[in-house]
């Protein structure tokens, strides 16, 4: 999962970061932190679980 970590850019969403904490991947935006749940292969759907601030643990 470490290979997915890094900074990404999307024309619609702007710049965001993918990080790993424990066995989970997260998408970090300036004001939100979303959990990515591994489904299969390279599929990590975003869930509705999120933090209100990207710097929360």
Secondary structure as the mmCIF struct_conf table of DSSP 4:
data_model
#
loop_
_struct_conf.conf_type_id
_struct_conf.id
_struct_conf.beg_label_comp_id
_struct_conf.beg_label_asym_id
_struct_conf.beg_label_seq_id
_struct_conf.end_label_comp_id
_struct_conf.end_label_asym_id
_struct_conf.end_label_seq_id
HELX_RH_3T_P HELX_RH_3T_P1 UNK A 2 UNK A 4
STRN STRN1 UNK A 6 UNK A 10
TURN_TY1_P TURN_TY1_P1 UNK A 11 UNK A 13
STRN STRN2 UNK A 14 UNK A 21
TURN_TY1_P TURN_TY1_P2 UNK A 22 UNK A 23
STRN STRN3 UNK A 24 UNK A 28
BEND BEND1 UNK A 30 UNK A 31
STRN STRN4 UNK A 33 UNK A 40
TURN_TY1_P TURN_TY1_P3 UNK A 41 UNK A 42
STRN STRN5 UNK A 43 UNK A 51
BEND BEND2 UNK A 52 UNK A 53
TURN_TY1_P TURN_TY1_P4 UNK A 54 UNK A 55
#
